[in-house]
Amino acid sequence: MLNDKIKREYAYWSDLYASSAEKWFEEQVTKTELTTYFRREFNRAENMLHQQLNHPARVLIIGAGMGALSAWCSGNYPEWEIVSTDLITKGLSAHRTVARLMGYQYESHLVVSNWDLLPFKDGSFDLCFADRCLHHMDDPIKSLSSIAKSIRPGGVLIALREPTIAIAHPETKRKFGEEARKAGANEHIWYLNEWRHFFTKAGFRLKVRIHLEDCFRFYRGWGPRVPGIRKLLRLFPLVVTERLLFPYVWYYGSTNISKFTFYAVRE
């Protein structure tokens, strides 16, 4: 049985996904150039992991929502066997429509499941993806441990677009997602050392990287206005660790919030 907190969160996301798939697609995929973002992140993942992703694999997608990531993976990696999970049935029911709008044929098994209680045998998957959803975990170590059990040793969890706070800033942390929390959602933001602690305790070895081009793209908006800055940065595919750069970068002015991609290798 679902407890009252989960029921309240279920109601929140069900209302959010109540709009038509076409409207959601326009707002969340077309306007944000999401497919371009996915391609860039997957290319970086191959560089980070020192391996190509286009080989047969069993792939789990956690918190699949309305299905943009599932559709993109299905269309670009036809050799994958994909299982998409979410607790919200309204989101899962829109997957095929979203895939059609993205121009892909959809091939994914849909499973209604909470990430704390994934109904899979240990080590069932080679890869796991989570797009902008792990910050909704109520008990991060419990949830990540459940996900870890589903991934084989040596398998990888790639978590995209996770909000992370750079420098100690209690007020920003307290206010993050305040309105959504009042409406019933689990919204959290954690420091990088907290993320590292969660992943390690759950049985992962964590890699975190940040690309210099992203820093200049978002830093107070001046990056795009400097002639040739993006072209110059692309000439130097330099990737630096977050320990070197991130403490000194404030992405969105005074908010101190950025969105990281985490590469977590199952121990």
Protein Blocks (a to p, Z undefined) as FASTA:
>chain_A
ZZfklmmmmmmmmmmmmpcfklmmmmmmmmnommmmmmmmmmmmmmmnopafbbcddddd
ehklnommmmmmmmmmmmbccddddfblklmmmmmmmmmmnopacddddddddfklccbd
ehkafbdcdehklmmpfblmlmmmmmmmmpcghiacddehiacdfbdcfklmmmgoklmm
mnopacddddfklmmmmmmmnopacdddddfklmmmmngolmmmpghklmmmmmmccdcd
fklmmmmpcfkljnopacdddddddZZ
